[in-house]
Amino acid sequence: MMKQTRLGNSDLTVSDLALGTMTFGVETPAAEAMRQLEMFVTAGGTLVDTADVYGSGASEQIIGDWLARGRPDGLVLATKGRFGRGEAAGASRVALRAAVRASLARLRIDTIDLYYVHGWDESVPVAETVGVLAELVDDGVIRHVGWSNTTGWQLQRIVDAAGDGPARPIVFQPQYNLLDRVIEWEIVPACLANGLGIAPWSPLGGGWLTGKYSRNERPTGATRLGDNPARGVEAYDGRNVDRTWRILDVVTDIARAHDALPGHVAIAWLLSRPHVTSVLLGARTVAQLEQNLESSDLALSDGEIERLTSVSAPGLPPYPYGMIERFSGISLWREMGTTTSPPTGS
């Protein structure tokens, strides 16, 4: 069974593996999605994560239909707004109120346990966004606030604007995996300093950390990159570099030692990070989800964690980080909550 952990400094307790539902209603039909939901809660999962833009609302609709059958005890439901269309586009007072109303209707619930703003909106003063979130908490339609996909300075402005009020975020949701650790430069320290939990998405790097892609052969067939090799941050040409294959060599070696899958190792490494609260698992099929859930049983040794942390270290840019380390004598990497200080330089 999964471990239960607190989200940041809040009183909200969730499973250390969360179910991401971006594929619901797009790559995953409704019946298959509901089987995933049942499998997840049966395995002890309590955090289900969606957004208003997943499947243009289809993901929320499917989850709402599932909840109508009977909500499991202890379930924590998270959704997001910011990138909707029409009246619900943006992070203004009008947009977020419209987005929340629409999400509540699709989910068939009265209150959202955790509501994320899906990204920074440069056209709206942060005080306005934080203000409407506080109103929504006071109205009882959302319980807790989170943010996703911002820079470190943006996150700090959000926290400062919220103060100790009801809209103070309890969790941040970024991309984070062995292939992409850049959040450790600024976002992780900001979260640690302000008591926010971190709930990473893309723990397998868009499938790269499962070992299914090849250095010398472009992906084809029914996979994320097989359908579109240039897709998103995990695009084949962007990640088909020596560093990726060095990391995968270590991941695969450790997986063999445990008679486990490479993906299990990648997820287990994330769960070992002191600043990570809950890791989002996304799967197109029940079989994929079943495989990913097995990662909760994998315990890596300190030495294995050190190997993974060392080989995947992205390095600190010479300025300002490298200069600060030289003059202060303080390892910024250790301040970020990692166990290895990588060489300076990108």
C-alpha positions as CSV (number, residue, x, y, z in Angstrom):
1,M,0.0,0.0,0.0
2,M,1.1,3.6,-0.6
3,K,2.5,5.8,2.0
4,Q,0.5,8.8,3.1
5,T,2.2,12.2,3.4
6,R,1.3,15.8,4.2
7,L,1.2,18.3,1.5
8,G,3.7,20.9,2.6
9,N,2.9,22.5,5.9
10,S,-0.8,21.9,5.4
11,D,-3.1,19.5,7.2
12,L,-3.9,17.8,3.9
13,T,-2.7,14.2,3.7
14,V,-2.3,12.4,0.4
15,S,-0.8,9.3,-1.1
16,D,2.8,9.5,-2.2
17,L,1.7,8.4,-5.7
18,A,-1.0,10.5,-7.4
19,L,-3.1,9.6,-10.4
20,G,-2.7,12.1,-13.2
21,T,-5.6,12.0,-15.7
22,M,-4.4,14.1,-18.7
23,T,-5.1,11.2,-21.0
24,F,-8.7,10.6,-19.9
25,G,-11.1,11.2,-22.7
26,V,-8.3,11.7,-25.2
27,E,-6.0,8.7,-25.3
28,T,-7.8,6.8,-22.6
29,P,-11.5,6.0,-23.2
30,A,-14.0,6.5,-20.4
31,A,-14.3,2.8,-19.5
32,E,-10.6,2.3,-19.3
33,A,-10.2,5.5,-17.3
34,M,-12.7,4.3,-14.7
35,R,-10.8,1.0,-14.4
36,Q,-7.7,3.1,-13.7
37,L,-9.5,5.1,-11.0
38,E,-10.7,1.9,-9.3
39,M,-7.2,0.3,-9.5
40,F,-5.6,3.4,-8.1
41,V,-7.9,3.6,-5.0
42,T,-7.7,-0.1,-4.5
43,A,-3.9,0.2,-4.3
44,G,-4.2,2.8,-1.6
45,G,-4.1,6.0,-3.7
46,T,-5.9,9.0,-2.4
47,L,-4.9,11.9,-4.7
48,V,-6.5,12.2,-8.1
49,D,-5.3,15.1,-10.3
50,T,-7.0,16.6,-13.3
51,A,-7.5,20.0,-15.0
52,D,-10.2,21.8,-17.0
53,V,-8.2,21.6,-20.2
54,Y,-7.6,17.9,-20.1
55,G,-9.6,16.6,-23.0
56,S,-11.3,20.0,-23.1
57,G,-13.2,19.0,-19.9
58,A,-13.6,15.3,-20.8
59,S,-11.2,14.3,-18.0
60,E,-13.2,16.1,-15.3
61,Q,-16.5,14.8,-16.8
62,I,-15.3,11.2,-16.6
63,I,-14.1,11.6,-13.0
64,G,-17.4,13.2,-12.2
65,D,-19.3,10.2,-13.6
66,W,-17.0,7.9,-11.5
67,L,-17.6,9.9,-8.3
68,A,-21.3,9.7,-8.9
69,R,-21.1,5.9,-8.3
70,G,-19.8,6.6,-4.8
71,R,-16.8,8.6,-3.6
72,P,-14.1,6.6,-1.9
73,D,-13.3,7.6,1.7
74,G,-10.3,9.9,2.0
75,L,-10.1,10.8,-1.7
76,V,-8.5,14.1,-2.4
77,L,-9.5,15.7,-5.7
78,A,-7.3,18.3,-7.4
79,T,-8.1,20.2,-10.6
80,K,-6.7,23.3,-12.3
81,G,-7.7,26.5,-14.1
82,R,-6.0,29.1,-16.2
83,F,-5.8,27.8,-19.7
84,G,-9.5,27.4,-20.4
85,R,-11.4,29.0,-23.2
86,G,-13.9,31.8,-23.4
87,E,-14.9,33.2,-20.1
88,A,-12.7,30.8,-18.2
89,A,-9.5,31.9,-20.0
90,G,-6.8,33.4,-17.8
91,A,-6.2,33.9,-14.1
92,S,-8.4,37.0,-13.6
93,R,-11.2,37.2,-11.0
94,V,-13.9,36.6,-13.7
95,A,-12.0,33.8,-15.4
96,L,-11.1,31.8,-12.3
97,R,-14.7,32.1,-10.9
98,A,-16.0,30.8,-14.3
99,A,-13.4,28.0,-14.4
100,V,-14.3,26.8,-10.9
101,R,-18.0,26.9,-11.6
102,A,-17.5,24.8,-14.7
103,S,-15.1,22.3,-13.0
104,L,-17.6,21.8,-10.1
105,A,-20.4,21.1,-12.6
106,R,-18.3,18.6,-14.6
107,L,-17.0,16.9,-11.4
108,R,-20.5,16.9,-9.8
109,I,-19.1,18.1,-6.5
110,D,-19.6,21.1,-4.2
111,T,-16.0,21.7,-3.1
112,I,-12.7,21.1,-4.8
113,D,-10.1,19.8,-2.3
114,L,-7.1,21.3,-4.1
115,Y,-7.3,24.0,-6.8
116,Y,-4.2,24.8,-8.8
117,V,-3.6,27.8,-10.9
118,H,-2.1,26.1,-14.0
119,G,0.4,28.8,-14.8
120,W,1.3,32.5,-14.5
121,D,-0.8,35.0,-16.2
122,E,1.3,38.1,-17.1
123,S,-1.8,40.1,-18.1
124,V,-3.4,39.9,-14.6
125,P,-2.0,41.4,-11.4
126,V,-1.0,38.6,-9.0
127,A,-2.9,40.4,-6.3
128,E,-6.1,39.9,-8.3
129,T,-5.5,36.2,-8.8
130,V,-4.6,35.7,-5.1
131,G,-7.6,37.7,-4.1
132,V,-10.2,35.7,-6.0
133,L,-8.6,32.4,-4.8
134,A,-9.1,33.7,-1.2
135,E,-12.7,34.5,-2.0
136,L,-13.2,31.0,-3.4
137,V,-11.8,29.5,-0.2
138,D,-14.0,31.7,1.9
139,D,-17.0,30.8,-0.2
140,G,-16.3,27.1,0.5
141,V,-15.9,26.0,-3.1
142,I,-12.2,25.3,-2.8
143,R,-10.3,24.1,0.3
144,H,-6.6,24.5,-0.6
145,V,-4.6,26.3,-3.3
146,G,-1.7,25.2,-5.4
147,W,0.3,26.6,-8.3
148,S,2.0,25.0,-11.3
149,N,4.4,25.9,-14.1
150,T,5.9,29.2,-12.8
151,T,9.4,30.5,-12.3
152,G,11.0,30.8,-8.9
153,W,10.5,34.6,-8.7
154,Q,6.9,34.3,-9.8
155,L,6.3,31.7,-7.1
156,Q,7.8,34.0,-4.5
157,R,5.6,36.9,-5.6
158,I,2.5,34.6,-5.3
159,V,3.5,33.5,-1.8
160,D,4.2,37.1,-0.7
161,A,0.9,38.3,-2.1
162,A,-1.0,35.6,-0.3
163,G,0.7,36.1,3.0
164,D,-0.8,33.9,5.7
165,G,-4.3,34.2,4.2
166,P,-6.5,31.5,2.8
167,A,-5.0,31.6,-0.7
168,R,-1.4,30.8,0.5
169,P,-0.3,27.9,-1.7
170,I,0.5,24.5,0.0
171,V,2.0,22.8,-3.0
172,F,3.7,23.4,-6.3
173,Q,3.4,21.1,-9.4
174,P,6.3,21.2,-11.8
175,Q,7.9,19.0,-14.4
176,Y,10.6,17.1,-12.4
177,N,12.5,13.9,-13.2
178,L,16.0,12.5,-13.6
179,L,16.3,14.1,-17.1
180,D,15.1,17.6,-16.0
181,R,16.2,18.9,-12.6
182,V,16.4,22.6,-13.4
183,I,13.7,23.4,-10.8
184,E,16.4,22.7,-8.2
185,W,18.1,26.0,-9.1
186,E,15.3,28.3,-7.9
187,I,11.9,26.6,-7.5
188,V,12.9,23.9,-5.0
189,P,14.6,26.5,-2.7
190,A,11.5,28.7,-2.9
191,C,9.2,25.8,-2.0
192,L,11.4,24.7,0.9
193,A,11.7,28.3,2.2
194,N,7.9,28.8,2.1
195,G,6.8,25.3,3.3
196,L,5.3,24.2,0.0
197,G,5.2,20.5,-1.0
198,I,6.2,19.5,-4.5
199,A,4.1,17.2,-6.6
200,P,6.0,16.5,-9.9
201,W,4.5,15.7,-13.2
202,S,6.3,13.7,-15.9
203,P,8.3,11.5,-13.5
204,L,9.2,9.3,-16.5
205,G,10.2,12.1,-18.7
206,G,7.5,11.4,-21.2
207,G,8.4,7.8,-21.4
208,W,12.2,8.2,-21.8
209,L,13.0,6.8,-18.4
210,T,11.1,3.6,-19.2
211,G,13.9,2.7,-21.6
212,K,11.6,2.4,-24.6
213,Y,13.4,4.8,-26.9
214,S,16.6,4.1,-28.8
215,R,19.6,6.3,-29.4
216,N,19.8,5.4,-33.1
217,E,16.2,4.9,-34.1
218,R,13.5,7.6,-34.1
219,P,10.3,6.4,-32.3
220,T,7.3,5.2,-34.4
221,G,4.0,3.5,-33.6
222,A,1.5,4.0,-30.8
223,T,3.7,5.9,-28.3
224,R,3.8,9.5,-27.3
225,L,6.8,10.3,-29.4
226,G,5.9,7.7,-32.1
227,D,2.8,9.8,-32.8
228,N,4.8,13.1,-32.7
229,P,8.6,13.0,-32.2
230,A,8.6,16.7,-31.7
231,R,6.0,16.6,-28.9
232,G,6.5,19.0,-26.0
233,V,9.5,19.1,-23.6
234,E,10.2,15.4,-24.2
235,A,10.8,15.8,-27.9
236,Y,13.1,13.2,-29.4
237,D,15.7,15.5,-30.9
238,G,15.9,17.5,-27.7
239,R,16.5,14.5,-25.4
240,N,18.5,12.2,-27.7
241,V,21.8,13.5,-26.2
242,D,24.7,11.8,-24.4
243,R,23.5,12.9,-20.9
244,T,20.2,11.1,-21.4
245,W,21.9,7.8,-22.3
246,R,24.4,8.1,-19.4
247,I,21.4,8.5,-17.0
248,L,19.5,5.6,-18.6
249,D,22.6,3.3,-18.3
250,V,22.6,3.8,-14.5
251,V,18.8,3.5,-14.3
252,T,18.8,0.3,-16.2
253,D,21.7,-1.1,-14.2
254,I,19.9,-0.4,-10.9
255,A,16.7,-1.8,-12.2
256,R,18.4,-5.1,-13.1
257,A,19.8,-5.4,-9.6
258,H,16.3,-5.2,-8.2
259,D,14.6,-7.2,-10.9
260,A,12.5,-4.1,-11.5
261,L,11.6,-1.9,-14.5
262,P,13.6,1.2,-15.3
263,G,10.5,3.3,-14.7
264,H,10.3,2.0,-11.1
265,V,13.8,3.2,-10.4
266,A,13.0,6.7,-11.9
267,I,9.9,7.0,-9.7
268,A,11.6,5.7,-6.6
269,W,14.4,8.2,-7.0
270,L,11.8,11.0,-7.1
271,L,10.1,9.7,-4.0
272,S,13.5,9.8,-2.2
273,R,13.8,13.5,-2.7
274,P,13.2,15.3,0.6
275,H,11.1,18.0,-1.0
276,V,8.8,15.7,-3.0
277,T,5.4,15.0,-1.5
278,S,3.5,13.1,-4.2
279,V,4.5,12.0,-7.7
280,L,1.9,12.1,-10.5
281,L,1.5,9.0,-12.5
282,G,0.0,9.3,-15.9
283,A,-0.9,6.2,-18.0
284,R,-2.8,5.6,-21.2
285,T,-3.8,2.0,-20.1
286,V,-4.6,0.0,-17.0
287,A,-1.5,-2.1,-17.7
288,Q,0.7,0.9,-17.7
289,L,-0.7,2.2,-14.5
290,E,-0.4,-1.2,-12.8
291,Q,3.3,-1.3,-13.7
292,N,3.9,2.3,-12.4
293,L,2.1,1.5,-9.1
294,E,4.7,-1.2,-8.4
295,S,7.3,1.5,-7.9
296,S,5.9,2.2,-4.4
297,D,7.4,-1.1,-3.3
298,L,10.9,-0.4,-4.5
299,A,13.4,0.8,-1.9
300,L,16.7,2.2,-3.3
301,S,19.9,2.1,-1.2
302,D,21.7,5.3,-0.3
303,G,24.4,4.3,-2.7
304,E,21.9,3.8,-5.6
305,I,20.3,7.2,-4.9
306,E,23.7,8.8,-4.9
307,R,24.6,7.2,-8.3
308,L,21.3,8.5,-9.8
309,T,21.7,11.9,-8.3
310,S,25.3,12.2,-9.5
311,V,24.8,11.0,-13.0
312,S,21.7,13.2,-13.6
313,A,23.1,16.4,-12.0
314,P,22.6,19.2,-14.6
315,G,25.4,21.3,-13.1
316,L,25.2,24.9,-11.9
317,P,25.6,27.7,-14.4
318,P,28.8,29.7,-13.7
319,Y,26.9,32.9,-12.9
320,P,25.4,33.6,-10.4
321,Y,25.4,30.2,-8.8
322,G,29.0,29.2,-9.3
323,M,30.2,32.6,-8.2
324,I,28.1,32.5,-5.1
325,E,29.5,29.1,-4.2
326,R,33.0,30.3,-4.6
327,F,32.7,33.4,-2.5
328,S,30.4,32.0,0.2
329,G,31.9,28.5,0.5
330,I,28.3,27.2,0.8
331,S,27.1,24.4,-1.5
332,L,23.9,25.7,-3.1
333,W,23.2,22.2,-4.3
334,R,23.0,20.9,-0.8
335,E,20.9,23.9,0.2
336,M,18.5,22.7,-2.5
337,G,17.9,19.5,-0.7
338,T,20.0,17.2,-3.0
339,T,22.8,14.9,-1.8
340,T,25.4,15.6,-4.5
341,S,27.2,18.8,-5.4
342,P,27.7,18.6,-9.2
343,P,30.5,20.4,-11.0
344,T,30.0,24.1,-11.9
345,G,29.0,24.7,-15.5
346,S,26.1,23.8,-17.7
